[in-house]
């Protein structure tokens, strides 16, 4: 299928006239088309199509249809019907009224082309480019970032269900790929155990029975794997994806003791963030944040937050669930730099901040990160009168540290932390710490060692201490209120577009879903800006409104129950 460049083109006069008569007040699709013009061109997707073959439908049309589809939460069938039946969609797409549209399956094929060509970001790039030309994006302004969990499109399985369903999936795949070979291997017991989904059976209730059932499944799966990897078996059978998933799951869940396959002890299996969770998605992982546990992904959303412009999403990043927020701060800045969308101020929560990030963001991109940094977890910080790292004076030139009692350190070495970060370790002599009258305020170590300190390099340590001091001020608290609006952006994506539920298998297609969601949110906010729709304020329950207003002068700071203004569109 080749590409014949045409694109949406100008809005036909008949379509314009009928749309104006039928919708005199306009609609979001019509207003955005009038304000931004053509968002896509077929040439933008030319590299995704071969040069020869049957002409394909316009990818520029399919891209805009996909955004409108996500904006209204439609399925592929409903979106294809809207193209045929709705005047405002024909207006936005620049189609004649008698245009017959296309089959809904074309949308799925278009998404596959975007994923295979690693062209997911072209969707949001085009919308942001049009917004920039319209003067709706401010260079080097303020932006904010937050993340939320995304559920994979697979059912949660316990260990017994996982191994049973994985073996069943492998047998089904082999039954389709090599039916004659599998018929010679399978016995009647296999047909009884694995012909139906695991959840259709009544699983054993006692732990002993569940272990016996798991060992039974483990032996069946091992027998299948031994036959698959036998030299007499055709090599191509080993390349079946479900067989590889079976092998990886058996390594994860079982071990061989005395030539017998048996369950691994729960302490002897990989950590939750590394374990396979479903035979139907090899990349989805288990994630946990505070009191939320889920299986799937995490999406990081970055948006502008200027008071005189619409809040537009500038970057979307999809990761597996266990990836910590601080691990992607640099990736977000790198992505923004590639598209010339770097902010001067970046508002984030404590999950995205650490000493290394504070320094690298300022040094590499000129970005000031505004967000709370974690305090020290040492017991000295919690004990009144305890000597924390801030109580010690560091002489960087002579590479020594002076304690609050005036004693000098006896050692200084460059090292690495458990996470691989470069750190400096210093220690004091037991001859100085042992008889010290304030030793109980400094260390709880035995009498055979003195106080030991571990800290970052000078640049990172000074940045960290500066951030900790600034976040104690009232001015910083008022400034940081700007970040609060990102919560409403996530809420809008969840309520209108199902942001927290993946529609597709795999991280690549889930990331594409998030790109379409971001583009749809941007068009929605541009339309709200055009119609001068006021931004929503924080919701307050009827009961909460009955609470008497606190006296801020008495507290000397922002009251704990005070409402934070919502700055999102």
Buried (B, 14 or more C-beta within 10 A) or exposed (E): EEBEBBBBEEBBEEBBEBBEEEBEEBBBBBBBBEBBEBBBBBEBBEEBBEEEEEEBBBBBBBBBBBBBBBBBEBEBEEBBBBBEEBBBBBBBBBBEEEBEBBEBEBBEEBBBBBBEEEBBBBBBBBBBBBBBEBEBBBEEBBBBBBBBBBBBBBEBBEBBBBBBBBBBBBBBBBEEBBEEBBEEBBEEEBEEBBEEEBEEEEEBEEEEEBBEBBBBBBBBBBBBBEBBEEEEBEEEBEEBEBBBBBBBBBEBBBBEEEEEBBBBEEEEBEEBBEBBBBBBBBBBBBBEBEEEEBBBBBBBBBBBBBEEBBBBBBBBBBBBBBBBBBBBBBBBBBBBEEBEBBBBBBBBBBBBBBBBBBBBBBEEBEBBBBBBBEEEEEEBEEEEEBBBBEEBEBEEEEBBBBBEBEBBBBBBEEEEEEEEBEBBBBBBBBEBBEEBEEBEBBBEEEEEBBBBBEBBBEBBBBBBBEBBEBBEEEEBEEBBBBBBBBBBBBBBBBEBBBBBBBBBBBBBBBBBBBBBBBBBBBBBBBBBBBEEEEBBEEEEEEEEEEEEEEEEEEEEEBEEEEEBEBBBB
